[in-house]
Amino acid sequence: MLLLPAAASAAPVTVEAESLATGSGGTFADTGASSGRALRIWSNGAATGTLQSRATRRISVRARAESCDGAPRMVVSVAGKVVLEQTVSASAWTEYAADVSLTDGAHALEIRFTNDFNRTGCDWNLLVDRVLATSVAIKRPGESDGTCNGGPSAGTFWPEYALGLASRATG
């Protein structure tokens, strides 16, 4: 019997977007938001705050767009490093996530709206509900674990590995 150490696990950490500081937006009531309020960033700029990390392996931002003829672009940075760049085209609250590895403690958090657009009858805004930091990372089936066994670099899709997984699947 092979025993493996348990993966690090911690309770999720939530940062409500309306608690973030911004000079290019404001909060608004939204019954669909996790706390009944959310942040609207209405021009190029950033919302900033602090994320307290505990065994963090994944960052998830719940966001949606007010858009037409295109969509707002969101760039999320933690501790000065970009961890997620995403075009937010959904008009309903949607999770946008990235796997990360953060040390425990306080980290600077920044959510930036980078491509404001406004013309008569069309205005892009980035709406953010919350940021969630969890201790569980998601690895997609077929992603390489690294160059051992002749594989590509870690995180790269490896078709042969994916086919091997599929051929051994039961169900």
Residue frames relative to the residue before (quaternion, step in Angstrom):
aa qw qx qy qz dx dy dz
M 1.0000 0.0000 0.0000 0.0000 0.00 0.00 0.00
L 0.2572 -0.7706 0.5713 0.1171 3.56 -0.79 1.06
L 0.1107 -0.7865 0.6055 0.0505 3.58 -0.78 1.02
L 0.1374 -0.7850 0.6020 0.0491 3.54 -0.86 1.02
P 0.5378 -0.6090 0.4524 0.3677 3.60 -1.07 0.61
A 0.5372 -0.6173 0.4681 0.3335 3.55 -1.12 0.68
A 0.5095 -0.6261 0.4938 0.3232 3.56 -1.09 0.69
A 0.5718 -0.5746 0.4515 0.3730 3.55 -1.14 0.64
S 0.0089 0.8048 -0.5916 0.0472 3.54 -0.91 0.90
A 0.0499 0.7762 -0.6256 0.0606 3.54 -1.04 0.80
A 0.6138 -0.5330 0.4226 0.4008 3.54 -1.23 0.43
P 0.5531 -0.6085 0.4457 0.3538 3.61 -1.03 0.71
V 0.2606 -0.7341 0.6086 0.1509 3.55 -1.19 0.66
T 0.1281 -0.8036 0.5798 0.0399 3.58 -0.79 1.06
V 0.0992 -0.7350 0.6675 0.0659 3.53 -1.12 0.84
E 0.2930 -0.7473 0.5698 0.1758 3.58 -0.57 1.14
A 0.5125 -0.6912 0.4188 0.2901 3.59 -0.75 1.06
E 0.6330 0.5482 -0.3448 0.4241 3.58 1.05 -0.68
S 0.6107 0.5375 -0.3565 0.4594 3.61 1.27 -0.17
L 0.5628 0.6119 -0.3814 0.4043 3.61 1.26 -0.21
A 0.4357 -0.6811 0.5276 0.2604 3.55 -1.18 0.65
T 0.1209 0.7820 -0.6050 0.0881 3.57 -0.98 0.85
G 0.2856 -0.7418 0.5813 0.1740 3.52 -1.17 0.67
S 0.7285 0.3987 -0.2245 0.5098 3.57 1.29 -0.05
G 0.7521 0.2899 -0.2140 0.5518 3.55 1.03 0.79
G 0.1750 -0.7738 0.5962 0.1229 3.52 -1.30 -0.26
T 0.5369 -0.6223 0.4603 0.3357 3.55 -1.27 0.26
F 0.0573 -0.7798 0.6227 0.0303 3.55 -1.27 0.44
A 0.5368 -0.6099 0.4780 0.3338 3.55 -1.25 0.51
D 0.1118 0.7671 -0.6234 0.1021 3.56 -1.00 0.90
T 0.3561 -0.7704 0.4879 0.2041 3.58 -0.43 1.19
G 0.6490 0.5150 -0.3199 0.4595 3.62 1.19 -0.36
A 0.5579 0.6028 -0.3916 0.4148 3.59 1.25 -0.22
S 0.6611 -0.5640 0.3278 0.3707 3.57 -1.10 0.67
S 0.7902 0.2232 -0.1391 0.5535 3.61 1.02 -0.65
G 0.6181 -0.5680 0.3357 0.4273 3.58 1.27 0.29
R 0.7355 0.2651 -0.1948 0.5923 3.58 1.32 0.03
A 0.0738 -0.7817 0.6181 0.0374 3.56 -1.23 0.48
L 0.4637 -0.6608 0.5215 0.2763 3.54 -1.37 0.12
R 0.1503 -0.7535 0.6344 0.0847 3.56 -0.99 0.91
I 0.1191 -0.7494 0.6485 0.0606 3.57 -0.76 1.09
W 0.1277 -0.8654 0.4841 0.0201 3.56 -0.36 1.27
S 0.7728 0.1632 -0.1631 0.5912 3.60 1.22 0.09
N 0.7021 -0.4359 0.3192 0.4638 3.57 -1.25 0.29
G 0.4444 0.6567 -0.5068 0.3383 3.53 -0.75 1.04
A 0.4202 -0.7155 0.5142 0.2169 3.52 -1.33 -0.06
A 0.2589 -0.6762 0.6604 0.1991 3.48 -1.42 0.39
T 0.0784 -0.8328 0.5480 -0.0078 3.57 -0.77 1.01
G 0.1443 0.7707 -0.6120 0.1032 3.51 -1.23 0.56
T 0.5258 -0.6120 0.4865 0.3351 3.55 -1.25 -0.48
L 0.1822 -0.7509 0.6281 0.0916 3.53 -1.08 0.87
Q 0.2321 -0.7527 0.6025 0.1289 3.58 -0.78 1.05
S 0.1769 -0.8224 0.5373 0.0603 3.57 -0.37 1.26
R 0.0199 0.7459 -0.6657 0.0135 3.53 -1.18 0.82
A 0.8194 -0.1902 0.0701 0.5361 3.57 -0.25 1.31
T 0.2137 0.8263 -0.4984 0.1519 3.61 1.10 0.66
R 0.0292 -0.7940 0.6068 -0.0241 3.54 -0.93 1.04
R 0.7880 0.1585 -0.0948 0.5873 3.60 1.25 -0.21
I 0.1637 -0.7472 0.6396 0.0760 3.53 -1.09 0.91
S 0.0356 -0.7858 0.6173 -0.0148 3.54 -0.90 0.99
V 0.1246 -0.7754 0.6169 0.0514 3.56 -0.91 0.98
R 0.2315 -0.7510 0.6048 0.1288 3.58 -0.81 1.04
A 0.1466 0.8053 -0.5447 0.1826 3.54 -0.43 1.27
R 0.0514 -0.7589 0.6445 0.0777 3.52 -1.38 0.17
A 0.4033 -0.7324 0.5093 0.2039 3.55 -1.28 0.28
E 0.1788 -0.6416 0.7197 0.1963 3.44 -1.44 0.36
S 0.2277 0.8061 -0.4994 0.2210 3.55 -0.30 1.23
C 0.0021 -0.7315 0.6816 0.0178 3.48 -1.47 0.21
D 0.8358 0.1132 -0.0901 0.5295 3.60 -1.05 0.64
G 0.7946 -0.0547 0.0129 0.6045 3.60 0.98 0.82
A 0.3034 -0.7593 0.5518 0.1641 3.57 -1.25 -0.13
P 0.5726 -0.6032 0.4284 0.3533 3.57 -1.19 0.52
R 0.3265 -0.7199 0.5847 0.1822 3.54 -1.25 0.62
M 0.1550 -0.7844 0.5983 0.0522 3.56 -0.89 1.03
V 0.0568 -0.7660 0.6401 0.0202 3.55 -0.99 0.93
V 0.1214 -0.8010 0.5859 0.0226 3.57 -0.66 1.17
S 0.0523 -0.7892 0.6118 -0.0033 3.54 -0.89 1.04
V 0.0899 -0.7505 0.6525 0.0542 3.53 -1.17 0.73
A 0.8394 -0.0021 -0.0581 0.5405 3.55 -0.82 1.08
G 0.7172 -0.4721 0.2423 0.4517 3.58 1.02 0.84
K 0.6562 0.4849 -0.3083 0.4891 3.60 1.27 -0.01
V 0.4320 -0.6825 0.5265 0.2653 3.56 -0.88 0.97
V 0.0979 -0.8137 0.5725 0.0229 3.58 -0.76 1.10
L 0.7991 0.0847 -0.0271 0.5946 3.59 1.21 -0.40
E 0.0067 0.7442 -0.6677 0.0142 3.56 -0.98 0.95
Q 0.1119 0.8252 -0.5316 0.1546 3.55 -0.58 1.14
T 0.3220 -0.6671 0.6290 0.2359 3.55 -1.09 0.76
V 0.2060 -0.7853 0.5774 0.0866 3.57 -0.71 1.11
S 0.0066 0.8408 -0.5386 0.0548 3.56 -0.18 1.29
A 0.5471 0.6330 -0.3962 0.3781 3.61 1.21 -0.31
S 0.3230 -0.7408 0.5542 0.1994 3.57 -1.03 0.78
A 0.6581 0.4184 -0.2994 0.5498 3.59 1.32 -0.12
W 0.6386 -0.5193 0.3849 0.4175 3.59 -1.17 0.49
T 0.0172 0.7996 -0.5925 0.0967 3.55 -0.77 1.16
E 0.4030 -0.6997 0.5372 0.2438 3.58 -1.11 0.74
Y 0.0603 -0.7462 0.6628 0.0182 3.55 -1.00 0.95
A 0.0152 0.8565 -0.5091 0.0837 3.59 -0.51 1.14
A 0.0699 -0.7618 0.6422 0.0479 3.49 -1.38 0.40
D 0.4245 -0.6671 0.5445 0.2796 3.53 -1.11 0.68
V 0.0093 0.7825 -0.6197 0.0600 3.56 -0.96 0.96
S 0.1953 -0.7354 0.6223 0.1837 3.55 -1.31 0.06
L 0.0008 0.8230 -0.5649 0.0596 3.56 -0.33 1.29
T 0.4615 -0.6292 0.5398 0.3160 3.52 -1.14 0.62
D 0.5842 -0.5656 0.4397 0.3814 3.56 -1.20 0.45
G 0.6058 0.5581 -0.4221 0.3786 3.56 -1.10 0.73
A 0.6879 -0.4770 0.3668 0.4059 3.52 -1.36 -0.16
H 0.0302 -0.7813 0.6232 -0.0191 3.55 -1.03 0.92
A 0.4977 -0.6243 0.5095 0.3210 3.56 -1.10 0.73
L 0.1345 -0.7772 0.6132 0.0429 3.57 -0.97 0.97
E 0.0330 0.7887 -0.6124 0.0430 3.57 -0.94 0.91
I 0.0762 -0.7495 0.6567 0.0335 3.54 -1.00 0.97
R 0.0859 -0.8338 0.5450 -0.0205 3.54 -0.46 1.27
F 0.2416 -0.7037 0.6540 0.1368 3.55 -1.15 0.87
T 0.1286 -0.8825 0.4525 0.0028 3.57 -0.38 1.26
N 0.7983 0.2940 -0.1456 0.5051 3.62 1.12 -0.27
D 0.0059 -0.8424 0.5386 -0.0135 3.59 0.79 0.97
F 0.0128 -0.7720 0.6353 -0.0174 3.53 -1.13 0.79
N 0.1136 0.7870 -0.5958 0.1131 3.55 -0.91 0.93
R 0.1844 0.7225 -0.6527 0.1337 3.51 -0.94 1.03
T 0.7151 -0.4273 0.3011 0.4641 3.57 -1.18 0.26
G 0.8442 0.1406 -0.1401 0.4980 3.54 -0.73 1.12
C 0.7675 0.2593 -0.1578 0.5646 3.60 1.24 0.00
D 0.1414 0.7830 -0.5866 0.1509 3.58 -0.62 1.17
W 0.2439 -0.7661 0.5781 0.1392 3.59 -0.77 1.04
N 0.0472 0.7603 -0.6469 0.0354 3.56 -1.07 0.86
L 0.3066 -0.7201 0.5945 0.1845 3.54 -1.15 0.72
L 0.1128 -0.7920 0.5993 0.0304 3.58 -0.71 1.11
V 0.0701 -0.8119 0.5794 -0.0158 3.57 -0.75 1.09
D 0.2897 -0.7663 0.5562 0.1395 3.55 -0.88 1.02
R 0.7791 -0.2356 0.2115 0.5411 3.57 0.65 -1.10
V 0.3051 -0.6791 0.6282 0.2259 3.50 -1.44 0.22
L 0.1026 -0.7896 0.6041 0.0316 3.57 -0.92 0.93
A 0.1225 -0.7704 0.6235 0.0515 3.56 -0.87 1.02
T 0.0235 -0.8171 0.5752 -0.0308 3.58 -0.69 1.09
S 0.4982 -0.6684 0.4735 0.2843 3.54 -1.26 0.41
V 0.6383 0.5022 -0.3268 0.4832 3.58 1.25 0.24
A 0.1749 -0.7701 0.6073 0.0869 3.55 -0.78 1.06
I 0.3174 -0.7411 0.5629 0.1823 3.56 -1.12 0.65
K 0.1125 -0.7717 0.6238 0.0510 3.56 -0.79 1.05
R 0.3800 -0.7389 0.5134 0.2147 3.54 -0.71 1.09
P 0.5504 -0.5993 0.4509 0.3668 3.60 -1.01 0.71
G 0.7713 0.3206 -0.2608 0.4840 3.55 -0.88 0.99
E 0.5373 0.5923 -0.4275 0.4215 3.62 1.22 -0.07
S 0.4785 -0.6832 0.4840 0.2648 3.53 -0.95 0.94
D 0.3864 -0.6921 0.5624 0.2355 3.54 -1.23 0.65
G 0.7392 -0.3193 0.2125 0.5536 3.58 1.27 -0.20
T 0.7374 -0.4875 0.2853 0.3703 3.53 -1.34 0.11
C 0.4559 0.6604 -0.4858 0.3465 3.63 1.16 -0.02
N 0.8094 0.2340 -0.2003 0.5001 3.60 -1.15 0.55
G 0.6597 -0.5609 0.3004 0.4000 3.58 1.12 0.64
G 0.4602 0.7047 -0.4343 0.3209 3.58 1.22 0.24
P 0.5795 -0.5581 0.4510 0.3863 3.57 -1.31 0.21
S 0.7291 -0.4065 0.2955 0.4647 3.58 -1.25 0.02
A 0.6660 -0.5303 0.3550 0.3863 3.55 -1.20 0.64
G 0.7905 0.3106 -0.2488 0.4655 3.55 -1.03 0.88
T 0.5824 0.5739 -0.3681 0.4427 3.59 1.28 -0.27
F 0.4696 -0.6570 0.4993 0.3139 3.59 -0.94 0.82
W 0.1146 -0.7933 0.5979 0.0015 3.54 -0.88 1.08
P 0.3453 -0.7927 0.4588 0.2047 3.62 -0.08 1.29
E 0.6517 0.5189 -0.3306 0.4436 3.62 0.92 -0.84
Y 0.6438 0.5104 -0.3159 0.4746 3.58 1.01 -0.80
A 0.6454 0.5209 -0.3156 0.4610 3.59 0.94 -0.91
L 0.6657 0.4939 -0.3054 0.4687 3.61 0.92 -0.86
G 0.6254 0.5298 -0.3284 0.4694 3.58 1.06 -0.73
L 0.6394 0.5121 -0.3245 0.4728 3.59 0.94 -0.83
A 0.6787 0.5029 -0.2934 0.4477 3.57 0.88 -0.98
S 0.6744 0.4977 -0.3111 0.4479 3.61 0.95 -0.82
R 0.7037 0.4380 -0.2677 0.4913 3.62 1.15 -0.50
A 0.4897 0.6745 -0.4321 0.3443 3.60 1.23 -0.15
T 0.1561 -0.7610 0.6204 0.1072 3.52 -1.13 0.67
G 0.3015 0.7716 -0.5253 0.1944 3.57 -0.99 0.45
